[in-house]
Amino acid sequence: MAPATINGVEIRFDGELVNLTTLWKAQGSDHSKRPNNWLVLPSTVEFIETLKSKSQNILLLKSVKGRYGGTFGHWQIALALTSINQLSGSVRWILPTSSMRW
């Protein structure tokens, strides 16, 4: 999937996974809301565990090191991350509907 741009930040994809790090940058949030901080919150862990229990061999999270790396997540994780800010409406149109399978 080709990258999309939100608030001047290129949102990258790795297959059907969305780069959560670039979403965080696009929202302009402070350091405390980085994806790696958000992913360890008890409510987030519970949400991801629920997704795991309902998924069928779907990769939910992936971490890539390097210049074009970041934390990549399934579209539902990306929407959950963006739901804590004003990007939710902007993000919905860039996420592939082909990912919406269970």
C-alpha positions as CSV (number, residue, x, y, z in Angstrom):
1,M,0.0,0.0,0.0
2,A,1.3,3.5,-0.9
3,P,2.0,5.9,2.0
4,A,-0.6,8.5,2.9
5,T,0.0,11.9,4.3
6,I,-1.7,13.4,7.4
7,N,-0.7,16.8,8.8
8,G,2.3,16.7,6.6
9,V,3.5,13.4,7.9
10,E,3.8,10.4,5.6
11,I,2.0,7.4,7.1
12,R,3.8,4.3,6.1
13,F,2.5,0.7,5.8
14,D,4.2,-2.7,5.9
15,G,1.7,-4.9,4.0
16,E,-1.5,-4.4,5.9
17,L,0.1,-3.0,9.0
18,V,0.1,0.7,9.8
19,N,3.1,2.5,11.1
20,L,1.9,3.6,14.6
21,T,5.0,5.7,15.1
22,T,4.2,7.9,12.1
23,L,0.6,8.2,13.2
24,W,1.9,9.4,16.6
25,K,4.1,12.0,14.8
26,A,1.1,13.1,12.7
27,Q,-1.0,13.7,15.7
28,G,1.7,15.9,17.3
29,S,1.3,14.3,20.7
30,D,3.9,14.6,23.5
31,H,6.5,11.9,24.2
32,S,4.4,10.2,26.8
33,K,1.9,9.1,24.1
34,R,4.5,7.4,21.9
35,P,3.2,4.0,20.7
36,N,5.7,2.0,22.8
37,N,4.4,3.8,25.9
38,W,0.7,3.4,24.9
39,L,1.2,-0.3,24.1
40,V,2.2,-1.2,27.7
41,L,-0.9,0.4,29.3
42,P,-3.1,-2.2,31.0
43,S,-6.1,-1.2,28.9
44,T,-4.1,-1.5,25.7
45,V,-2.7,-4.9,26.7
46,E,-6.2,-6.1,27.4
47,F,-7.4,-4.8,24.0
48,I,-4.6,-6.5,22.1
49,E,-5.2,-9.7,24.0
50,T,-8.9,-9.6,22.9
51,L,-7.8,-9.1,19.3
52,K,-5.4,-12.0,19.6
53,S,-8.2,-14.3,20.9
54,K,-10.4,-13.3,17.9
55,S,-7.9,-13.3,15.1
56,Q,-7.0,-16.2,12.9
57,N,-3.2,-16.1,12.2
58,I,-3.3,-12.3,11.7
59,L,-0.1,-10.4,12.6
60,L,-1.2,-7.6,15.0
61,L,2.1,-5.9,15.9
62,K,5.6,-5.7,14.4
63,S,8.6,-3.7,15.4
64,V,11.2,-2.6,12.8
65,K,14.5,-0.9,13.7
66,G,16.2,1.6,11.6
67,R,15.6,4.8,9.7
68,Y,12.3,3.6,8.1
69,G,11.4,1.5,11.1
70,G,8.8,1.9,13.8
71,T,6.1,0.1,15.5
72,F,3.5,-1.3,13.0
73,G,0.1,-2.4,14.0
74,H,-3.1,-3.9,12.6
75,W,-5.7,-1.4,11.5
76,Q,-7.8,-1.9,14.6
77,I,-4.8,-1.1,16.8
78,A,-4.1,2.0,14.7
79,L,-7.6,3.2,15.1
80,A,-7.5,2.6,18.9
81,L,-4.3,4.7,19.0
82,T,-5.8,7.5,17.0
83,S,-9.1,7.4,19.0
84,I,-7.3,9.2,21.8
85,N,-6.9,12.3,19.6
86,Q,-8.5,14.2,16.7
87,L,-7.0,12.1,13.9
88,S,-9.7,9.3,14.0
89,G,-11.7,10.7,11.1
90,S,-8.6,11.4,9.0
91,V,-7.2,7.9,9.5
92,R,-10.3,5.9,8.6
93,W,-10.1,6.7,4.9
94,I,-6.5,5.6,4.5
95,L,-6.8,2.2,6.1
96,P,-7.4,-0.7,3.7
97,T,-10.8,-2.3,3.9
98,S,-9.2,-5.5,2.8
99,S,-7.7,-5.7,6.3
100,M,-11.2,-5.9,7.8
101,R,-11.4,-9.7,8.1
102,W,-11.8,-12.0,11.0
